[in-house]
Amino acid sequence: MREQMEMLRKLVEDSRRTEETRTPAGQAGKEGEAKLVKLSEQDDIEAYLTTFERVMRAYEIKEERWAVKLAPYLTGKAQLAYAAMRAEDTGSYRCLKDAILRRYDISEETYRRRFHIEKLAVKRITRYSVIA
């Protein structure tokens, strides 16, 4: 009986250790493993959010938990956007992301302008290469 209990205890410990050491490469991770960095004033907010989303996916953290995971790492304008949200919306990552992007004045129109500028730049490059 003592041997069986010892084997069971060892099996449970091994199971816990295996679960805690899994890597994000296609395996389930634990939320505590995802290392996040606080947003700084120098960070590009779009790149920061994209990186955050990729880390959450890599560690297979459910999207319902993303807003809670992100909130403590927000600073400056992003933190103000979070603070200004309705309490019932603060658990939604999509609502949080939208609020942050609005605070940074990033909208669909921003993306349209960027696309138009890129399109013009490509036309200019093409025109100059044809002339040369």
Disulfide bonds with the S-S distance in Angstrom:
none
